Amino acid sequence: MTRLNEFLNAAEFDALEQVDEGRNRPIPKNFSDRLLELGYIQQITDDFAITSAGQMRLALGL
């Protein structure tokens, strides 16, 4: 379920940017769980990929 009006704190937004930019830093599980729940990222094997909803969220900002 995608909820573009859901507030992300600065750390969650940074985690979303990390996925978008393909940075190889680990994302805390509570952040990845929330971003998965909101539909902003998807899990692909052992990694994450940004979704189109995640890209829209980045465009909207925090």
N, C-alpha and C positions, 0 to 999 in steps of 0.2 A: 504494500500500500504506500503510495507516494503522498506526502503531505508537505507541499512547498511552503506553507505558511508556518510550519513548525520552527521555532527558534533553535538555532545552533549556537552554542557558546564558542568563544574564540578557539579553544583547543579542538573541538569537534570540527569546526570549519577548517582548521589547519590540517587535520587528519584527512578531510575530504580533498583538500588541495594536494596532499601527498599522494593520494591514490591517482588523482588526475595527472600529476606530473611524473608518475612512475618512480617516485623516490623509494629507495629500498630500506627506509627506516621502519621498524615495527610500529604498528598502530596499537595502542592499548585496547584490550578486548572490549571494555565497556564502550569505547568509541565505535569500534567496528560493528559491534552488536546493534548499536543505535542507528548507525548509517545504513546497515543492512535492513533493519526494521522499517526505516523511513523510505527505503527503495532508492537511495542515492548511490549505493555500490552493490556489486554482486560478487560472490565468491567464486573464483575459478581455481580449482585444485587448491594449492596452498597460498594463493595470492588473491588480490582484490582487483576489480575493474570498475571504473566509474560507469554509471548508467546515464541515459539521456536526461533523466530527472536530476541526477547529480550535477550534470553540466549546467542545467537550467538554474539549479540552486547556487552554483558558483557565480553565475552571471548576476543573480539577485543580491549576492553578498550575504553577510551574516543574517 
